[in-house]
């Protein structure tokens, strides 16, 4: 005798109050979908923006580290930052995006900044310290941070600029010497080296 077929399970339905159903209309739920999706990806946009700011400052190798790379590193007990700047390997950048968590910080920063009649050449920094804490935290714009790093580690040049391998000077002269080769001379320490023609990149101004 064949066993009786199991009865199909009834799908559970979530009941909401009549008052709530008037507020959560189908139109409003549909309208909220793209907003939720946009917010869930906002942290990713911040990380790309950080990398873009450093590229604009001259760090042409700067890039956002993908989450699967971070997960793989974590499995090997390593922690990767959100943005990697190979030209400054000791710089660890972490992006934190929030809808409300930074409201007070941002408001305080903008209020303090707007007190000053800043010229185009001025840069604003706000330093905060919580009472009874030894931590002093500097707040500055992302663009200013990238600008400072470029001045400190790129001498204001883009990272594809050639420098002397001996004294790190940018004062170089390159001239053709025939046989598809070029001679580069450092005008600071007089070091000379030969490379293939067209090896030296054309740096951005």
N, C-alpha and C positions, 0 to 999 in steps of 0.2 A: 504494500500500500504506500503510495507516494506521500511524502510529507507535505503538509499544506504550505502554500507559498506565503512568505511573511507579508504582512500588510504594510503598504508604503507609509513611511512616517510623514506625519503632517508637519509642514513647515511652520516654524514658530514665527509669529508676527509680533512686532514691537508696537504696543499700544501707547499712544501719547494723549495727553489731555486735550480737550477741545480748545482750551485757551492757548496751549502751545502750538497746536496745529494751525491756528490762525496766524501765528507768527512765522513758523517754519513752513512757508509755502514752497511748492515745487520750484517756482521761479527763483526764489531766494536761494534755495539749495543749489540750483544749477549755476546761479551767478557766483556763488561762493567757491565753486570748484577751481576756476583758474587762479583765484586769489590764494587759495591754499597751496596750489602747485607752485605759484610764483614765490611764496614765502619759503617753501621747503627747499627751493633752489637758490635762495638769496645768499646763503653762506658760500656757495660755489662761486657766485658772481663776485663776492668780496675777494676771494682768493685770486681769481683771474685779474681783478683790478689791482691788487697788490703787485702781481708779477708785471702787469702792464706799466705801472708807475716806475718800477725799477728798470724796465727796458727803456722807457722814455728818458731816464736819467743816464743811460749809457751801459747798463748791465744787460747786454744783449742775450746772455744765456739764461737769464732769470726765467723761471717757469713754475707753474702750479704743480704740486706733486699730487698725482691721482690717488684716490682713496684706496684702490686695490694695492698700490705700491706701499702705502702706509700700513695696511693690514698685513702684507707679506713681511714687512720689516718688523712689525710687532710680534709676529710669530717667531722671529729670531731674536726677540728681546731687544729690539732697537726701536727708537722713536724718531720718526721723520717729521720735519716741520711742514707747515701747509704750503710754503713757498720756498723754493731753493734758489739761492743766488751763488752759483759756482765760483764767481769771481771773488766772493767774500765767504768762504766755506764755514767760517765760525759764526756767521750771522744766522740766528734761528728765528724765523718769523711764523707767528701763529695768528690766524684770523678768527675773531669771535664776532658773530653777527647775532643781533637780538632785536626783537620788536620793542621791548620796553626796558630791558635791563640797563641800558646805557642812557636813558632819558636824562637823568640828573647830571651825569658826567658831560654829555654833549651840551646841555643847556648851560652849565657852568662855564664850559670852555668857550662857547660862542659869546656868552655875556661878557666874560673877561676880555676876550679878543676885541669885541666891538667897542670897548671903552677907549681904545686907542685909534688915532687917525693913522692907520697904517699906510705907508707908502708902498709902491710896487717892489721896492728892494727890502722892505721890512719882513721879518719872520716872527711869528708868535709862538711862544712855548709857555705852557702852564704846568707848574710843579705842585703836586698834592701830597699831603701827608695826613694820615688818620691819627687822631689823638692817641697817645700811648703806643705808637707804632714806630719802628725804626726804618720803615720802608718809605722812601721818597720816590714818587713816580712822575716822570715827565710825560706830558701830553703834547703832541705836536701833529701837524697834518702829515698824511702819508707822503705827499709830494715833497714836503720839506725834509722828511727822513731820507727819502731816496736821493734828494739833492745833497744832503750832508754826506751820505755814504759815497756818492760819486766824487765829491771833492776830496774826501779822505783816502779813497782807495783807487780812484781812476784819474786823479788829478784833473777832474773836469772833462776828461775825454771819454769816448765810448770804448767799450771793452775790446773792440777789434783794432784799436790803435796799437801800433808797434811800439815797443819800448826796448831800450838796450838791455840785453840779458845780463850785462855786468853791473851797470850803475842805475838801471831802470829809468834813464832819461828818455824824454819824448823828442828831444832835439836830434833828429836823424836826417841824413841825406842819402837818398837812393838814386843810383844812376846805372844805366845799361853798360855792360862790359863785353857784349858780344856772346855768341854761342848760346843765345836764349837765356842768359844769366844776368843778374843784377848785383851790384856791390852796394851794401848799406854801411854807412859810416856814422858812428856816434860822435857828434860834435862836442860832447862833454868829456868823455874819457878816451876818445879816439879809437875805440874798438871797431874793427871792420869784419864783416862776414858776407859770404856769397850765397845767394839763393836763386831759384829759378825765376825767370822773368814773369812778372805779374803776381808773385807770391804775396807781396806787401798789400794788405787790403786798403781800400779807400775809406777812410774813417768819416763818420758823420761830423759836421761842424759842431 
